[in-house]
């Protein structure tokens, strides 16, 4: 029997999402259905899909995030900011802040007008200066998990970097098996400022922005170039976001990502 589904479309710095209210747990979507909804030619078109569900570990809500291929992922920084604004809309914009559960841990958010600042889960797994063969070259690769795994490569010319070829090479590289990694390419543009381009695992293409990737690049810039908090990050979509952090006793704390989370439209689709 056909089911009519109400959805909202949102984007965070150009990273776009289908948003669904599943607080009553009535939606049971297969990976195939999610991939169809995210398809840009035959569906609604999105980098990912987010579900609002009831909390069960002390948060206000639970965030379920799926990549465009229909696979569930632990976390999405741009998606988390959109999720926060979306649940505030569901609560008639009465919230000053919100805490929500993700597979990467508890995330908190505060509303700054139409922008959102989120507190990320604690980064882990930092590795620096690994030389890896990728396609027909060798790259100096840095990596860190900021909720999901990220590889980071600094380049001299961001515009001519073959993000899809090199990104795919890193995404499926032996060093990051079995789950693979996201791949980021970074250029320093000024003291405390970087520009990045990102190849996203699960989307299997370059996206206009990646929140967890921005955080990974900012932290690696701190490690290698002594950048201080906050780091300004310009993404392919044209927005500049800000990554804040503290480093104590060799670990990162109070990592934040501040940027836009915009509603695009509301609609319905028949499944």
Backbone as JSON, one array per atom type, in Angstrom:
{
  "sequence": "XXXXXXXXXXXXXXXXXXXXXXXXXXXXXXXXXXXXXXXXXXXXXXXXXXXXXXXXXXXXXXXXXXXXXXXXXXXXXXXXXXXXXXXXXXXXXXXXXXXXXXXXXXXXXXXXXXXXXXXXXXXXXXXXXXXXXXXXXXXXXXXXXXXXXXXXXXXXXXXXXXXXXXXXXXXXXXXXXXXXXXXXXXXXXXXXXXXXXXXXXXXXXXXXXXXXXXXXXXXXXXXXXXXXXXXXXXXXXXXXXXXXXXXXXXXXXXXXXXXXXXXXXXXXXXX",
  "N": [[0.85, -1.2, 0.0], [0.57, 2.19, -0.87], [2.35, 4.88, 0.67], [2.15, 8.11, 1.98], [4.59, 10.48, 2.45], [5.73, 13.03, 4.46], [8.2, 15.5, 4.16], [11.1, 17.53, 4.86], [13.38, 19.7, 3.28], [16.73, 20.54, 3.8], [19.78, 22.47, 4.1], [23.22, 22.56, 5.02], [25.62, 24.74, 4.67], [25.63, 24.07, 1.99], [25.75, 21.31, 1.96], [23.35, 18.99, 1.56], [20.16, 17.75, 2.77], [17.55, 15.35, 3.34], [14.96, 15.63, 5.6], [13.26, 13.93, 8.16], [10.49, 13.37, 10.3], [10.39, 11.13, 12.76], [9.41, 10.61, 15.28], [7.38, 9.06, 16.31], [8.15, 6.59, 15.59], [7.13, 5.33, 13.35], [8.13, 5.06, 10.83], [9.84, 2.83, 8.8], [12.38, 2.55, 7.03], [14.03, 1.13, 4.29], [17.47, 0.6, 3.27], [17.59, 0.71, 0.5], [15.31, 2.25, -0.13], [15.99, 4.67, 1.09], [18.28, 5.37, -0.38], [17.02, 5.73, -2.85], [15.36, 7.96, -2.31], [17.35, 9.88, -1.91], [18.49, 10.04, -4.39], [19.55, 12.05, -7.06], [18.44, 12.21, -9.55], [16.22, 10.52, -9.82], [14.9, 10.73, -7.45], [14.4, 12.7, -4.46], [16.76, 14.01, -4.07], [19.73, 14.43, -2.41], [22.52, 14.73, -0.13], [22.33, 13.17, 2.06], [20.16, 11.58, 4.52], [18.14, 12.35, 7.31], [16.72, 11.23, 10.34], [14.46, 12.05, 12.93], [14.23, 10.74, 16.07], [12.92, 9.2, 19.12], [14.7, 9.81, 22.18], [16.91, 7.61, 23.98], [18.99, 7.46, 25.69], [19.37, 9.54, 27.44], [19.39, 11.95, 26.08], [17.66, 14.71, 24.39], [16.57, 14.07, 21.96], [17.01, 11.58, 19.39], [19.35, 11.25, 16.79], [19.31, 9.87, 13.65], [21.37, 9.12, 11.03], [21.8, 8.81, 7.55], [23.81, 8.05, 4.76], [23.89, 9.0, 1.25], [23.95, 6.63, -0.14], [22.36, 4.96, 1.25], [23.38, 3.75, 3.47], [23.85, 3.62, 7.01], [25.47, 6.08, 8.98], [27.85, 7.18, 11.48], [27.89, 9.88, 12.21], [27.34, 13.3, 11.23], [28.47, 16.44, 10.66], [27.43, 18.84, 9.41], [24.89, 17.89, 8.97], [24.09, 17.52, 11.62], [23.84, 20.13, 12.58], [21.7, 21.0, 10.98], [19.82, 19.14, 11.86], [19.44, 20.0, 14.51], [18.2, 22.56, 14.16], [15.93, 21.65, 12.87], [14.58, 20.02, 14.77], [14.02, 22.0, 16.58], [12.19, 23.5, 15.1], [10.15, 21.59, 14.97], [9.42, 21.72, 17.6], [8.15, 24.11, 17.77], [9.91, 26.26, 17.72], [10.78, 26.85, 20.31], [12.98, 26.14, 21.74], [16.1, 26.77, 23.35], [18.43, 25.47, 23.25], [19.66, 22.15, 22.48], [20.08, 18.66, 23.13], [21.26, 15.73, 21.61], [21.27, 12.27, 20.73], [23.73, 10.38, 18.99], [25.33, 7.92, 16.89], [27.95, 8.42, 17.27], [28.11, 9.46, 19.75], [26.92, 11.77, 22.34], [25.58, 14.84, 21.25], [25.52, 18.34, 21.58], [23.71, 21.39, 20.99], [23.46, 24.87, 20.22], [21.42, 27.7, 19.45], [21.99, 30.29, 17.22], [20.6, 32.73, 16.06], [19.85, 32.18, 12.72], [21.87, 30.45, 12.47], [23.82, 27.69, 13.77], [25.59, 26.37, 16.53], [27.41, 23.56, 17.25], [28.47, 21.19, 19.7], [30.92, 18.91, 19.27], [31.54, 15.32, 19.28], [34.29, 13.78, 21.1], [37.34, 13.95, 19.4], [39.41, 11.3, 18.03], [42.04, 8.88, 17.47], [44.18, 10.12, 16.1], [46.57, 10.5, 13.56], [49.65, 11.35, 12.04], [51.43, 12.46, 9.13], [51.72, 10.17, 7.37], [52.97, 8.44, 4.65], [51.44, 7.49, 1.74], [50.8, 5.37, -1.04], [48.78, 6.44, -3.63], [46.6, 6.01, -6.21], [48.39, 7.02, -8.91], [50.44, 8.27, -7.55], [52.25, 9.49, -4.64], [51.1, 10.37, -1.44], [51.26, 12.56, 1.36], [49.68, 11.86, 4.2], [47.36, 12.68, 6.71], [45.36, 11.78, 9.51], [42.25, 11.55, 11.33], [39.61, 10.75, 13.58], [36.6, 12.3, 13.72], [34.1, 11.78, 14.67], [33.32, 10.47, 12.42], [35.62, 8.72, 10.25], [38.41, 10.53, 8.88], [40.66, 11.42, 6.3], [43.34, 13.63, 5.64], [44.87, 15.85, 3.44], [47.32, 18.16, 2.62], [47.56, 20.65, 0.11], [49.05, 22.53, -2.59], [47.65, 23.78, -4.63], [44.4, 24.05, -4.71], [42.32, 24.17, -6.52], [43.09, 22.81, -8.85], [43.43, 20.26, -7.96], [42.69, 16.86, -8.25], [40.05, 15.92, -6.94], [38.06, 13.92, -6.96], [39.34, 11.63, -8.09], [41.7, 11.25, -6.47], [40.47, 11.34, -4.0], [38.73, 9.11, -4.06], [40.67, 7.14, -4.24], [41.89, 7.33, -1.71], [39.66, 6.88, -0.08], [39.06, 4.15, -0.41], [41.42, 2.97, 0.34], [43.9, 0.61, 1.39], [44.94, 1.23, 3.9], [42.83, 2.23, 5.34], [40.92, 0.32, 5.61], [38.45, -1.75, 7.31], [36.22, -0.12, 6.77], [36.72, 2.18, 5.35], [37.36, 5.69, 4.48], [36.62, 9.23, 4.72], [37.83, 11.83, 2.54], [39.89, 14.65, 2.56], [41.05, 17.68, 1.14], [43.3, 20.28, 1.52], [44.07, 23.74, 1.65], [46.14, 26.23, 2.93], [45.13, 29.48, 3.48], [45.47, 31.87, 4.82], [46.85, 33.09, 7.93], [45.37, 31.13, 10.35], [43.25, 30.45, 8.71], [41.71, 28.28, 6.35], [41.05, 26.65, 3.19], [38.96, 24.1, 1.95], [38.33, 20.99, 0.21], [36.18, 18.2, -0.17], [35.87, 14.69, -0.43], [33.3, 12.53, -0.01], [32.69, 9.62, 1.83], [30.22, 7.21, 1.2], [28.58, 9.05, -0.1], [30.14, 9.03, -2.26], [31.43, 10.87, -3.89], [32.53, 14.26, -4.57], [31.42, 16.7, -2.24], [29.64, 19.76, -1.45], [30.22, 20.63, 1.05], [31.44, 19.43, 4.23], [30.89, 18.73, 7.46], [32.15, 17.25, 9.62], [34.5, 16.84, 8.31], [35.51, 19.44, 8.06], [36.13, 19.95, 10.73], [38.08, 17.99, 11.19], [40.11, 18.88, 9.42], [40.72, 21.39, 10.52], [41.73, 20.68, 13.04], [43.98, 19.19, 12.31], [45.39, 21.22, 11.06], [46.0, 22.74, 13.28], [47.71, 20.94, 14.58], [49.87, 20.68, 12.76], [50.54, 23.26, 11.9], [50.21, 24.98, 13.93], [47.81, 26.4, 14.25], [45.44, 28.45, 15.93], [42.48, 28.37, 18.01], [39.44, 30.1, 17.17], [39.34, 28.25, 14.05], [38.98, 29.37, 10.77], [37.1, 28.08, 8.13], [36.79, 27.71, 4.78], [34.5, 26.42, 2.5], [33.7, 24.42, -0.45], [31.13, 25.11, -1.25], [30.99, 27.8, -0.74], [30.58, 28.96, 1.74], [31.83, 30.14, 4.91], [32.86, 28.55, 7.79], [33.3, 27.96, 11.34], [35.62, 26.46, 13.44], [36.0, 25.56, 16.7], [38.09, 24.8, 19.56], [39.68, 23.18, 22.38], [42.82, 22.18, 23.66], [44.06, 19.92, 25.87], [46.29, 18.21, 27.96], [47.18, 16.59, 25.89], [44.88, 15.88, 24.5], [41.87, 16.63, 22.65], [39.27, 18.88, 23.52], [35.94, 20.21, 24.03], [35.2, 20.7, 21.33], [33.9, 22.52, 18.69], [31.55, 23.36, 16.08], [30.53, 25.89, 14.04], [28.07, 27.32, 12.08], [25.93, 27.81, 9.13], [22.5, 26.62, 8.88], [20.04, 25.82, 6.95], [16.61, 26.02, 6.0], [15.08, 24.73, 3.1], [12.8, 23.77, 1.55], [9.47, 22.42, 2.07], [7.76, 19.34, 1.58], [5.93, 16.58, 0.07], [6.0, 13.07, -0.57], [5.18, 10.09, -2.32], [5.61, 6.84, -1.32]],
  "CA": [[0.0, 0.0, 0.0], [1.36, 3.42, -0.99], [2.38, 5.69, 1.87], [2.54, 9.48, 1.72], [5.63, 10.85, 3.4], [6.05, 14.46, 4.53], [9.62, 15.71, 4.39], [11.65, 18.87, 4.74], [14.73, 19.74, 2.68], [17.59, 21.52, 4.45], [21.19, 22.38, 3.75], [24.2, 23.19, 5.88], [26.77, 25.16, 3.85], [25.56, 23.39, 0.7], [25.57, 19.89, 2.21], [21.89, 18.98, 1.63], [19.59, 16.62, 3.49], [16.11, 15.1, 3.53], [14.69, 15.56, 7.04], [12.01, 13.22, 8.44], [10.06, 13.28, 11.69], [10.04, 9.75, 13.1], [9.28, 10.53, 16.74], [6.45, 7.98, 16.66], [8.79, 5.36, 15.11], [6.25, 4.69, 12.36], [8.86, 4.89, 9.58], [10.84, 1.76, 8.71], [12.87, 2.74, 5.67], [15.14, 0.29, 3.9], [18.57, 1.3, 2.65], [17.23, 0.94, -0.89], [14.37, 3.37, -0.17], [16.74, 5.88, 1.43], [19.09, 5.69, -1.56], [16.12, 6.26, -3.87], [14.96, 9.31, -1.92], [18.5, 10.77, -2.05], [18.93, 10.07, -5.79], [19.32, 13.39, -7.62], [17.74, 12.12, -10.84], [14.95, 9.8, -9.7], [14.33, 10.95, -6.12], [14.35, 14.09, -3.99], [18.09, 14.56, -4.21], [20.34, 14.87, -1.16], [23.74, 14.05, 0.29], [22.0, 12.25, 3.13], [18.81, 11.63, 5.09], [18.15, 12.35, 8.77], [15.48, 10.9, 11.05], [14.31, 12.43, 14.33], [13.62, 9.65, 16.82], [12.96, 9.44, 20.57], [15.96, 9.53, 22.87], [16.87, 6.51, 24.94], [20.22, 7.45, 26.48], [19.51, 10.78, 28.2], [19.28, 13.15, 25.24], [16.3, 15.19, 24.1], [16.16, 13.35, 20.77], [18.03, 10.74, 18.78], [19.57, 11.53, 15.38], [19.74, 8.77, 12.78], [21.88, 9.71, 9.79], [22.09, 7.88, 6.47], [24.42, 8.61, 3.56], [23.08, 8.91, 0.03], [23.9, 5.25, -0.62], [21.44, 4.23, 2.1], [24.07, 3.19, 4.63], [23.84, 4.47, 8.2], [26.78, 6.56, 9.41], [27.87, 7.54, 12.89], [27.77, 11.3, 12.52], [27.5, 14.26, 10.14], [28.49, 17.74, 11.31], [26.45, 19.73, 8.8], [23.58, 17.3, 9.25], [23.75, 17.73, 13.02], [23.33, 21.5, 12.72], [20.35, 20.99, 10.4], [18.97, 18.37, 12.77], [19.1, 20.85, 15.66], [17.18, 23.53, 13.74], [14.71, 20.93, 12.51], [13.83, 19.65, 15.98], [13.5, 23.25, 17.15], [10.98, 23.78, 14.33], [9.11, 20.65, 15.43], [9.02, 22.17, 18.94], [7.63, 25.48, 17.61], [11.02, 27.21, 17.93], [10.8, 27.23, 21.72], [14.19, 25.65, 22.37], [17.32, 27.59, 23.32], [19.47, 24.51, 22.92], [19.15, 20.78, 22.41], [21.05, 17.57, 23.18], [20.73, 14.58, 20.9], [22.13, 11.09, 20.67], [24.18, 9.88, 17.71], [26.18, 6.75, 17.03], [29.27, 8.91, 17.67], [28.02, 10.02, 21.09], [25.97, 12.85, 22.57], [25.88, 16.13, 20.63], [24.69, 19.45, 22.05], [23.64, 22.48, 20.01], [22.83, 26.13, 20.61], [20.91, 28.43, 18.3], [22.52, 31.65, 17.08], [19.81, 33.21, 14.93], [19.63, 31.1, 11.77], [23.03, 29.57, 12.51], [23.85, 26.74, 14.89], [26.9, 25.9, 16.97], [27.3, 22.25, 17.88], [29.61, 20.59, 20.38], [31.18, 17.62, 18.64], [32.1, 14.26, 20.12], [35.73, 13.95, 21.25], [38.12, 13.32, 18.32], [40.33, 10.25, 18.45], [42.72, 8.18, 16.38], [45.01, 11.04, 15.34], [47.82, 10.03, 12.96], [50.25, 12.4, 11.22], [52.58, 12.25, 8.24], [51.84, 8.84, 6.77], [53.13, 8.48, 3.2], [50.66, 6.4, 1.18], [50.62, 5.36, -2.5], [47.38, 6.64, -4.01], [46.54, 5.98, -7.68], [49.71, 7.01, -9.53], [51.31, 9.19, -6.84], [52.34, 9.29, -3.2], [50.56, 11.49, -0.69], [51.48, 12.63, 2.8], [48.29, 11.8, 4.68], [47.09, 12.8, 8.14], [44.0, 11.26, 9.72], [41.65, 11.66, 12.66], [38.17, 10.45, 13.61], [35.85, 13.4, 14.34], [32.74, 11.25, 14.64], [33.57, 9.52, 11.34], [37.04, 8.83, 9.91], [38.81, 11.48, 7.85], [42.04, 11.59, 5.86], [43.58, 15.04, 5.32], [46.06, 16.08, 2.62], [47.55, 19.57, 2.29], [47.95, 20.84, -1.28], [49.43, 23.9, -2.96], [46.64, 24.33, -5.54], [43.16, 23.32, -4.42], [41.43, 24.16, -7.69], [43.52, 21.81, -9.84], [43.51, 18.94, -7.33], [41.67, 15.92, -8.74], [39.45, 15.48, -5.69], [37.34, 12.66, -7.12], [40.28, 10.53, -8.31], [42.51, 11.03, -5.28], [39.56, 11.05, -2.89], [38.3, 7.72, -4.15], [41.83, 6.33, -3.92], [42.03, 7.32, -0.26], [38.45, 6.33, 0.54], [39.12, 2.69, -0.44], [42.8, 2.57, 0.53], [44.17, -0.47, 2.33], [45.24, 1.77, 5.23], [41.6, 2.62, 6.03], [39.94, -0.76, 5.62], [37.46, -2.19, 6.32], [35.09, 0.79, 6.54], [37.09, 3.29, 4.48], [37.47, 7.01, 5.09], [36.39, 10.43, 3.93], [39.11, 12.4, 2.13], [39.86, 16.11, 2.51], [42.21, 18.34, 0.55], [43.33, 21.53, 2.27], [45.05, 24.77, 1.33], [46.21, 27.35, 3.88], [44.88, 30.73, 2.75], [45.93, 32.97, 5.67], [46.99, 32.59, 9.3], [44.09, 30.8, 10.98], [42.2, 30.21, 7.71], [41.97, 27.26, 5.35], [40.0, 26.26, 2.25], [38.99, 22.64, 1.82], [37.41, 20.25, -0.66], [35.99, 16.91, 0.49], [35.25, 13.52, -1.06], [32.59, 11.89, 1.11], [32.33, 8.22, 1.88], [28.77, 7.03, 1.24], [28.1, 9.83, -1.23], [31.06, 8.59, -3.3], [31.66, 12.02, -4.78], [32.8, 15.5, -3.85], [30.26, 17.45, -1.79], [29.9, 21.19, -1.29], [30.73, 20.85, 2.41], [31.39, 18.27, 5.13], [31.15, 19.3, 8.78], [33.19, 16.52, 10.34], [35.73, 17.07, 7.57], [36.02, 20.75, 8.46], [36.73, 19.81, 12.05], [39.32, 17.23, 11.02], [41.12, 19.72, 8.78], [41.11, 22.43, 11.46], [42.58, 20.09, 14.08], [45.27, 18.86, 11.69], [46.08, 22.5, 10.87], [46.56, 23.06, 14.58], [48.83, 20.03, 14.85], [51.01, 20.87, 11.85], [50.86, 24.66, 11.63], [49.98, 25.73, 15.17], [46.61, 27.24, 14.19], [44.73, 28.58, 17.2], [41.01, 28.37, 17.94], [38.78, 29.26, 16.17], [39.88, 28.18, 12.7], [38.0, 29.67, 9.72], [37.17, 27.06, 7.09], [36.0, 28.01, 3.58], [34.17, 25.18, 1.8], [33.43, 24.57, -1.88], [29.85, 25.76, -1.43], [31.16, 29.24, -0.61], [30.39, 29.4, 3.11], [32.93, 30.02, 5.87], [32.43, 28.06, 9.08], [34.32, 28.17, 12.36], [35.88, 25.3, 14.3], [36.61, 25.9, 17.97], [38.6, 23.64, 20.3], [40.69, 23.31, 23.43], [43.67, 20.99, 23.76], [44.62, 19.76, 27.21], [46.85, 16.89, 28.27], [47.33, 15.81, 24.66], [43.59, 15.5, 23.93], [41.0, 17.74, 22.29], [38.03, 19.01, 24.28], [35.07, 21.33, 23.65], [35.3, 20.94, 19.89], [32.64, 23.07, 18.2], [31.41, 23.74, 14.67], [29.55, 26.99, 13.98], [27.77, 27.68, 10.71], [24.52, 27.9, 8.75], [21.62, 25.45, 8.76], [18.94, 26.53, 6.28], [15.47, 25.34, 5.41], [14.92, 24.99, 1.66], [11.36, 23.67, 1.28], [8.73, 21.29, 2.65], [6.96, 18.69, 0.56], [5.5, 15.22, 0.36], [6.32, 12.11, -1.63], [4.51, 8.83, -2.13], [6.52, 5.69, -1.38]],
  "C": [[0.89, 1.25, 0.0], [1.25, 4.24, 0.29], [2.87, 7.08, 1.5], [3.45, 9.96, 2.84], [5.87, 12.35, 3.33], [7.52, 14.62, 4.88], [9.94, 17.19, 4.34], [13.02, 18.74, 4.1], [15.5, 20.86, 3.37], [18.99, 21.43, 3.87], [22.03, 23.11, 4.78], [25.44, 23.49, 5.07], [26.81, 24.44, 2.51], [25.47, 21.89, 0.79], [24.07, 19.68, 2.45], [21.33, 17.65, 2.11], [18.07, 16.58, 3.36], [15.9, 14.88, 5.02], [13.32, 14.93, 7.26], [11.75, 13.16, 9.94], [9.61, 11.86, 11.97], [9.93, 9.57, 14.61], [8.32, 9.44, 17.18], [6.95, 6.62, 16.19], [7.94, 4.6, 14.1], [6.98, 4.41, 11.04], [9.89, 3.78, 9.7], [11.35, 1.77, 7.28], [14.07, 1.83, 5.4], [16.27, 1.15, 3.32], [18.28, 1.62, 1.19], [16.29, 2.13, -1.03], [15.09, 4.68, 0.11], [17.6, 6.32, 0.25], [18.23, 6.26, -2.68], [15.7, 7.69, -3.56], [16.11, 10.31, -2.14], [18.98, 10.9, -3.49], [18.57, 11.41, -6.42], [18.58, 13.38, -8.95], [16.36, 11.51, -10.7], [14.27, 9.99, -8.36], [14.28, 12.42, -5.76], [15.69, 14.78, -4.15], [18.65, 15.07, -2.9], [21.66, 14.13, -0.95], [23.47, 13.03, 1.39], [20.59, 12.45, 3.63], [18.92, 11.52, 6.6], [16.76, 12.06, 9.31], [15.55, 11.42, 12.48], [13.59, 11.3, 15.05], [13.69, 9.93, 18.31], [14.32, 9.08, 21.16], [15.81, 8.32, 23.77], [18.11, 6.45, 25.81], [20.46, 8.8, 27.17], [19.46, 12.05, 27.39], [17.84, 13.61, 25.11], [15.7, 14.45, 22.91], [17.3, 12.42, 20.36], [18.13, 11.07, 17.3], [20.04, 10.27, 14.68], [20.15, 9.4, 11.45], [22.26, 8.63, 8.79], [22.72, 8.62, 5.3], [23.52, 8.37, 2.35], [23.01, 7.5, -0.53], [22.99, 4.37, 0.23], [22.06, 3.61, 3.33], [24.06, 4.15, 5.8], [25.26, 4.82, 8.6], [26.68, 7.07, 10.84], [27.49, 9.0, 13.13], [27.9, 12.12, 11.23], [27.39, 15.65, 10.76], [27.49, 18.73, 10.74], [25.03, 19.21, 9.03], [23.14, 17.53, 10.68], [23.23, 19.15, 13.25], [21.92, 21.62, 12.15], [19.37, 20.25, 11.3], [18.51, 19.23, 13.94], [18.03, 21.87, 15.29], [15.86, 22.86, 13.41], [13.91, 20.55, 13.75], [13.31, 20.9, 16.68], [12.22, 23.68, 16.41], [9.84, 22.87, 14.77], [8.58, 21.03, 16.81], [8.59, 23.63, 18.93], [8.65, 26.54, 17.99], [11.09, 27.72, 19.37], [12.12, 26.87, 22.42], [15.32, 26.68, 22.3], [18.53, 26.74, 22.96], [18.88, 23.13, 22.93], [20.33, 19.81, 22.51], [20.45, 16.38, 22.44], [21.79, 13.5, 20.77], [22.48, 10.76, 19.23], [25.01, 8.63, 17.94], [27.6, 7.13, 17.44], [29.27, 9.5, 19.08], [27.01, 11.15, 21.17], [26.48, 14.15, 21.95], [24.96, 17.18, 21.25], [24.77, 20.59, 21.04], [23.01, 23.7, 20.65], [22.5, 26.91, 19.37], [21.39, 29.86, 18.33], [21.84, 32.28, 15.87], [19.51, 32.04, 14.0], [20.84, 30.18, 11.67], [23.0, 28.73, 13.78], [25.31, 26.44, 15.23], [26.7, 24.58, 17.69], [28.6, 21.9, 18.58], [29.78, 19.18, 19.85], [31.6, 16.59, 19.68], [33.62, 14.39, 20.12], [36.48, 13.23, 20.12], [39.07, 12.26, 18.87], [41.02, 9.67, 17.22], [43.62, 9.07, 15.53], [46.3, 10.36, 14.86], [48.33, 11.12, 12.02], [51.33, 11.83, 10.31], [52.79, 10.8, 7.81], [51.96, 9.0, 5.25], [52.46, 7.26, 2.59], [50.65, 6.5, -0.35], [49.13, 5.45, -2.83], [47.33, 6.87, -5.51], [47.97, 5.97, -8.22], [50.68, 7.98, -8.85], [51.45, 8.76, -5.39], [51.87, 10.55, -2.49], [50.99, 11.41, 0.76], [50.1, 12.83, 3.45], [48.27, 11.88, 6.2], [45.66, 12.31, 8.35], [43.56, 11.43, 11.16], [40.17, 11.31, 12.53], [37.47, 11.55, 14.39], [34.37, 13.05, 14.42], [32.64, 10.21, 13.54], [35.02, 9.71, 10.92], [37.3, 9.8, 8.76], [40.3, 11.39, 7.58], [42.18, 13.03, 5.37], [44.9, 15.16, 4.57], [46.17, 17.58, 2.33], [48.08, 19.68, 0.87], [48.29, 22.31, -1.52], [48.36, 24.57, -3.81], [45.36, 23.51, -5.41], [42.31, 23.17, -5.67], [41.81, 23.07, -8.7], [43.66, 20.41, -9.25], [42.37, 18.05, -7.82], [41.03, 15.24, -7.53], [38.76, 14.13, -5.84], [38.29, 11.48, -7.28], [41.08, 10.22, -7.05], [41.63, 10.69, -4.07], [39.08, 9.62, -2.89], [39.45, 6.77, -3.81], [42.07, 6.22, -2.42], [40.85, 6.61, 0.41], [38.52, 4.8, 0.63], [40.52, 2.15, -0.16], [42.93, 1.48, 1.6], [44.35, 0.03, 3.76], [43.98, 2.09, 6.03], [40.53, 1.54, 6.0], [39.64, -1.18, 7.05], [36.42, -1.14, 5.95], [35.43, 1.93, 5.6], [37.09, 4.61, 5.22], [36.92, 8.07, 4.17], [37.74, 11.04, 3.61], [38.98, 13.9, 1.93], [41.17, 16.65, 1.95], [42.18, 19.81, 0.99], [44.41, 22.46, 1.73], [44.99, 25.85, 2.4], [46.08, 28.65, 3.09], [45.35, 31.96, 3.5], [46.16, 32.39, 7.05], [45.62, 32.35, 9.93], [42.97, 30.51, 10.02], [42.63, 29.16, 6.7], [40.78, 27.17, 4.4], [40.1, 24.76, 2.08], [38.02, 22.17, 0.74], [37.36, 18.82, -0.12], [35.31, 15.9, -0.42], [34.62, 12.71, 0.06], [32.29, 10.42, 0.86], [30.81, 8.1, 1.98], [28.06, 7.86, 0.2], [28.88, 9.4, -2.48], [31.28, 9.66, -4.36], [32.09, 13.2, -3.92], [31.48, 16.14, -3.44], [30.64, 18.91, -1.57], [30.44, 21.52, 0.1], [30.62, 19.54, 3.19], [31.81, 18.76, 6.51], [32.23, 18.58, 9.55], [34.53, 16.66, 9.64], [36.35, 18.42, 7.9], [36.74, 20.67, 9.8], [38.06, 19.07, 11.95], [40.43, 18.1, 10.45], [41.62, 20.81, 9.73], [42.04, 21.87, 12.54], [43.95, 19.7, 13.53], [46.07, 20.13, 11.43], [46.69, 22.99, 12.19], [47.8, 22.22, 14.86], [50.07, 20.39, 14.03], [51.47, 22.31, 11.74], [50.52, 25.58, 12.8], [48.82, 26.73, 15.05], [45.95, 27.28, 15.56], [43.22, 28.63, 16.96], [40.47, 29.8, 17.99], [39.48, 29.32, 14.81], [38.75, 28.45, 11.71], [38.19, 28.7, 8.57], [36.22, 27.45, 5.95], [35.77, 26.72, 2.82], [33.78, 25.47, 0.36], [32.11, 25.29, -2.14], [29.89, 27.26, -1.24], [31.0, 29.78, 0.79], [31.69, 29.27, 3.91], [32.35, 29.63, 7.21], [33.59, 28.14, 10.04], [34.4, 26.95, 13.28], [36.61, 25.79, 15.55], [37.09, 24.66, 18.69], [39.49, 24.09, 21.44], [41.52, 22.04, 23.41], [44.33, 20.98, 25.11], [45.12, 18.33, 27.39], [46.88, 15.98, 27.04], [46.03, 15.41, 24.0], [42.76, 16.75, 23.62], [39.7, 17.69, 23.09], [37.24, 20.2, 23.74], [35.24, 21.7, 22.18], [33.94, 21.39, 19.36], [32.71, 23.36, 16.71], [30.25, 24.71, 14.56], [29.34, 27.37, 12.52], [26.29, 27.63, 10.41], [23.81, 26.56, 8.74], [20.29, 25.99, 8.23], [17.85, 25.59, 5.81], [15.36, 25.72, 3.94], [13.45, 24.93, 1.27], [10.79, 22.47, 2.03], [7.89, 20.68, 1.55], [6.49, 17.33, 1.0], [5.81, 14.35, -0.85], [5.59, 10.81, -1.31], [5.49, 7.69, -2.33], [5.8, 4.46, -1.92]]
}
